[in-house]
């Protein structure tokens, strides 16, 4: 049986374990201890034991797990991939927000508690990046809103979006009862890294996010536990 999480754990904070392998991920989770109850494991760790780490944290330590795979393919392939991943009893899974991908992912997750979260536009991108990728012209926020609405209509349980768009997405009629998860969250004074559309933890929650994802400001900190505690304290102040 997994260990019971303490009542003080605040699962609005999801810590991204974007470290090279499962051993380092497990070590970081042990460093952070009971205060952190929710972890993101991404594509970068897939060949470093990411699925094994996800299972260990879930089954042996009682943590919630966000598997950030950002799946994109033909519908049949996405459905089969999600069906395979859903057997691991994880909590969140990302796919790209194209309606055919979302619909296929929901089919694959049928009968399971796995929440399908749709990516709108990656938080590391700006308008120049979209132009270089031959994406249609238009205001960035308008495009995020349109993609979010279409993903919700296709059945997505939630969306991944920049904190700068969280309030606008929360105002969509389709967003009622759906999740908004925001990466690109940086505590005050943190290095932005490769993120271009960012906000502080408190601002993201105030603007309608249900969960925030924080990675480098915690796992690269000199004292990761203190860094996580600072983010949690900010969330408690909201």
C-alpha positions in Angstrom: 0.0 0.0 0.0 1.3 3.5 -0.8 2.1 5.8 2.1 -0.7 8.2 3.1 0.1 11.8 2.1 0.0 14.4 4.9 -3.1 16.6 5.1 -0.8 19.6 4.5 0.3 18.5 1.1 -0.9 21.0 -1.5 -1.3 19.3 -4.9 -1.7 22.6 -6.7 2.1 22.5 -7.0 3.3 20.0 -9.5 7.1 19.6 -9.5 8.7 18.8 -12.8 11.3 16.1 -12.5 13.1 17.1 -15.7 16.3 15.4 -14.6 18.4 12.9 -16.6 17.2 9.6 -15.1 14.9 7.8 -12.6 17.6 7.6 -9.9 18.0 11.4 -9.8 14.3 11.8 -10.0 13.7 9.5 -7.0 16.5 11.3 -5.1 14.9 14.7 -5.7 11.5 13.4 -4.6 13.1 12.1 -1.4 14.8 15.5 -0.9 11.4 17.3 -1.2 9.7 14.8 1.1 6.1 15.0 2.2 5.5 18.6 1.3 5.3 17.8 -2.5 2.5 15.4 -3.5 2.4 15.8 -7.3 5.2 15.2 -9.8 5.5 15.7 -13.6 7.6 13.2 -15.6 8.2 14.2 -19.1 9.4 12.9 -22.4 13.0 13.7 -21.7 13.2 11.0 -19.0 11.3 8.4 -21.0 14.6 6.5 -21.9 16.0 7.2 -18.4 13.4 5.1 -16.6 10.6 7.6 -16.5 7.7 5.1 -16.5 9.4 3.1 -13.8 9.8 6.2 -11.7 6.2 7.2 -12.3 5.1 3.8 -11.0 7.3 3.8 -8.0 6.3 7.3 -6.9 2.6 6.4 -7.4 2.4 2.9 -6.0 5.1 3.0 -3.3 5.0 6.6 -2.2 1.4 7.6 -2.8 2.3 10.6 -5.1 0.1 11.9 -7.9 1.7 11.7 -11.4 1.5 13.9 -14.4 2.9 12.1 -17.4 3.9 14.8 -19.9 4.2 13.0 -23.2 2.5 15.6 -25.5 1.3 12.8 -27.8 0.6 13.6 -31.4 -0.1 11.1 -34.2 -2.9 9.5 -36.2 -6.0 8.7 -34.1 -5.5 5.0 -33.9 -1.9 5.3 -32.7 -2.8 7.8 -30.1 -5.7 5.7 -28.8 -3.5 2.6 -28.5 -0.7 4.5 -26.8 -3.0 6.1 -24.3 -4.7 2.7 -23.6 -1.3 1.3 -22.8 -0.3 4.2 -20.5 -3.7 4.2 -18.8 -3.0 0.8 -17.3 -0.4 2.4 -14.9 -3.1 4.2 -12.9 -1.5 7.6 -13.3 -3.3 11.0 -13.0 -2.7 13.3 -15.9 -1.4 12.8 -19.5 -0.8 15.4 -22.1 -1.6 15.3 -25.8 -1.5 18.0 -28.4 -4.8 19.8 -28.5 -5.8 19.0 -32.1 -9.4 17.7 -31.8 -8.7 14.3 -33.5 -5.8 13.7 -31.1 -8.0 14.6 -28.0 -10.9 12.4 -29.1 -8.5 9.4 -29.7 -6.9 9.9 -26.3 -10.2 10.0 -24.5 -11.1 6.7 -26.2 -7.8 5.2 -25.1 -8.4 6.4 -21.5 -12.0 5.1 -21.3 -12.9 3.5 -18.0 -9.8 4.9 -16.3 -9.3 7.9 -14.0 -6.5 9.2 -16.2 -7.2 12.9 -17.1 -6.4 14.0 -20.7 -4.9 17.4 -20.8 -4.5 19.2 -24.2 -1.6 21.4 -25.1 -2.7 24.7 -26.6 0.6 26.4 -27.6 3.9 25.5 -25.9 4.9 28.2 -23.3 8.4 28.3 -24.9 6.9 29.7 -28.1 6.0 33.2 -29.2 4.6 34.7 -32.4 7.9 34.6 -34.2 8.2 30.9 -33.5 4.7 30.3 -34.9 5.6 32.2 -38.0 8.7 30.1 -38.5 6.5 27.0 -38.2 4.1 28.3 -40.8 1.2 28.5 -38.3 -1.7 30.8 -39.2 -1.4 34.5 -38.5 -3.2 36.0 -35.6 -2.9 37.1 -32.0 -1.2 34.6 -29.8 -3.9 34.7 -27.1 -6.7 34.4 -29.6 -5.0 31.3 -31.0 -4.6 29.8 -27.5 -8.3 30.4 -26.7 -9.5 28.9 -29.9 -7.3 25.8 -29.4 -8.5 25.5 -25.8 -12.2 25.7 -26.8 -11.8 23.2 -29.6 -9.9 20.8 -27.2 -12.7 21.1 -24.6 -15.3 20.5 -27.3 -13.4 17.3 -28.3 -13.6 16.1 -24.7 -10.4 17.2 -23.0 -10.5 17.1 -19.2 -8.3 20.1 -19.1 -5.6 22.2 -21.0 -2.0 23.1 -20.6 -1.6 26.8 -21.1 0.6 29.8 -20.2 -0.4 31.5 -17.0 -0.8 34.6 -19.1 -3.8 33.0 -20.8 -5.3 31.2 -17.8 -7.9 33.9 -16.9 -9.1 34.0 -20.5 -9.4 30.3 -20.8 -11.2 30.1 -17.4 -13.8 32.5 -18.8 -14.7 30.2 -21.7 -18.1 28.5 -21.3 -16.4 25.2 -22.2 -14.0 25.6 -19.3 -16.6 25.0 -16.7 -15.5 22.0 -14.6 -12.3 21.5 -16.6 -8.7 21.8 -15.4 -6.1 24.4 -16.3 -2.5 23.5 -15.7 0.1 26.1 -16.2 3.8 25.5 -16.8 6.0 28.6 -17.3 5.6 29.5 -13.7 8.5 31.3 -12.1 8.8 32.5 -8.5 9.8 36.1 -8.2 13.5 36.6 -9.1 13.9 33.3 -10.9 15.7 32.9 -14.1 13.2 32.6 -17.0 15.3 30.0 -18.8 13.7 29.2 -22.2 10.2 30.2 -21.1 8.7 33.3 -22.8 5.2 33.5 -21.3 5.5 33.4 -17.6 3.9 34.4 -14.3 4.4 33.9 -10.6 2.7 31.1 -8.7 0.2 33.4 -7.0 -0.7 35.2 -10.2 -1.3 31.9 -12.1 -3.7 30.6 -9.4 -5.5 33.9 -9.1 -6.0 33.9 -12.9 -7.8 30.6 -12.8 -5.1 27.8 -12.9 -5.9 24.7 -10.9 -2.3 23.5 -10.9 1.1 25.1 -11.5 4.2 23.3 -12.8 7.6 24.4 -11.4 10.8 22.6 -12.4 14.2 24.3 -12.6 13.5 26.9 -9.9 13.1 24.0 -7.5 15.3 21.1 -8.7 18.2 23.4 -9.7 18.1 25.4 -6.5 20.9 25.2 -3.9 18.2 24.0 -1.5 15.4 22.4 -3.4 13.3 21.8 -0.3 13.5 25.5 0.7 12.6 26.5 -2.9 9.5 24.2 -2.9 8.5 25.4 0.5 8.7 29.0 -0.7 6.4 28.3 -3.6 3.9 26.4 -1.3 3.9 29.4 1.1 3.1 31.7 -1.8 0.2 29.4 -2.8 -1.1 29.4 0.7 -1.2 33.2 0.6 -3.6 33.2 -2.4 
